[in-house]
Amino acid sequence: MSKQFKISLKNEDDKEKSKLYDDTNPKSIESFAKKLIGYSFEDILKRQIYPDTAEESEPNYNNKSRKGGLGNLIEKEYFKYEINNKSEPDFHKAGVELKVTPYEEKNNGELRAGERLVLGMISYKKPIENNFDNSHLWRKSKLLLLIYYLRKRPSINNLIFKINYVTLFTPPERDLDIIKHDYSIIVEKIQNGRADELSESDTMYLGASTKGATRGKSMTSQYYPPYSLARGRAFCYKITYMSFVLNTYITTHKVTYEPIIKDINSLKFLSFEEYIVNKINAFIGKTDKDLCKIFSREYNNNKAQWSDLGYRMLGIKSNLAEEFIKANIVEKSIRIEDNGKIKESISLPPFNFKELAYEEWEDSQLFNYFNETKFLFIVFIKEGDVYKLKGCQLWNLPHHDFKIVKEGWKKIQYMVKTGNNKNGIIFTKKTTKNGIVIRNNLPKKENNEIIHIRPHTQKRYYKLSNGEIFGDNPSNGDELPDGRIMTKQSFWINNSYILTQLKNI
C-alpha cells in the first residue's frame, strides 16, 4: 500500500488520526483540499477544520511583504509537509504543484484573477531547455492544484480571506499549442542574450514576469552572451489567462466567448500570430463597403464599423474573441487618410491622479499596460469615398521605446505631484463665444514621440482652487493631490508614432 499522509497530534499517545490523503494520488490530494472551501486562512490556523490537530503555528503568515505566505500556510498548517525550494512539484509522488492564488470580484459581479500565476524562476546560471515537453517548467506545472481565495480591498488582514474554489488544472490542448509557442519565443530571446528585453506582451498566455523587490538588487548577469545584466524573471500564466481559467474552467460564472481557432489542428503548423495574419490578409484589397456586404453588416461609417469588420474577418460575431481575452490582445482598426496620416490617436484606460502621483515606473499603470498588452492593428487606406483593407499586424511596444514613454510619464507625474504653481498644473480660464473654457499647461502631443495625455471623456468637470466649478457631473472629474479637480484624463498613443510602427504592411 502507498504511503499515506497523517496529521500529527499534540499528544503522541492519542489514538492515531484517520488517514487524510494519499500523497501519490492527485484526486485524493484534491479531495482533501476541497475541504478548505468556505473556510478562511484564519480558520485553518485556529483548527476549525481539524480542531484537535497540530502544534503551534508559524507566525507572520499575514506579513504582506512575505511573498507566498498564504501558500506556505496551506502547505505547512493544512497539508503538513515541510516547505522547501526543491525543483520538483510540491506533491512529487503525484506530480502535483500547489498554487494558492487570489481572485477579485468587480462591482458588476465579474470575477478576475488577482495576479499572474508564477510557475517557476528562469535561471541565468545554466542553459535553458529548448523543448517545452522536457522542460523543468512543464515537469513542475503540468498538473496544478489551484486554490482560489477571494481577496477584498482594502484589507489589513489577509488571513480573513475565504477559499472558494479548489481544483486540479492542466491547460487544455487548444491552450497548450499556444503556450508551447510562447515558451519558444521566451527561450529564443534568452538564448540570444536578450533576457533584459523580455516583455509579457511578447507572448500570449505564458509570460516572463519580473521578480525581485527592486530593479537594482535583482539585476543578474545572463548565462548567454553578451552576458549583459537582466532583471530576474519567472515563467507565469498571465492575469488575463488566469481570469479566463477562473471564469470558464472553474467557476459557474460562465462568460460566452467565441474562439478564433475552431480546429485545434490549425496550430500544428502555424503559430497563432501567423494564423491571424493569414485570416485577415485573405481580404486584402476589399473595401469597407465590400466587407459590409460580405458580412451582411449595415454600412454606416460609425467608428465601430471598422472594428466590427476586423472581428468578422476573424470569424467572430460578438467581438469577444476567446484568444484575445486570454492573451490581452486589443484590436484596433487604423484608417490612413488621403494625406498619408492617421487621423486619431489611440486612447488607453483612464488613470487616477492620486495613484499616478505616487507610482514607481515599473509598478505603474502605464508601464503594466504596455508590458502586458499586444495590439492587432488592422489597416485600411482611404481611396475615394471608401477605405480599402491594406493588411494587419500584431504589435507590442518595442523594448527600446519604453525609455521614451517613461520620460513622458515622469514629466506628467512631476507636474501632478507639484500642484498649483509654475512647475505644476496650472488652470487658465478663457472666455470664448461658447462660454468659459479651462486650459492647462500639461505636455502636448509634440512634447513626446509616443504618448500624450488628454481628456478621456467628452464632458468636462473642473473644481478650481478658489472653489469655482465648471461642469455638471462630478463623475467626469478626478481629484488632484492638491484638492483641485479636473476632467478625467488618460494616456494616448500618438497617431504619428503608430504610423511609424506599421512596418510590416
Disulfide bonds with the S-S distance in Angstrom:
none
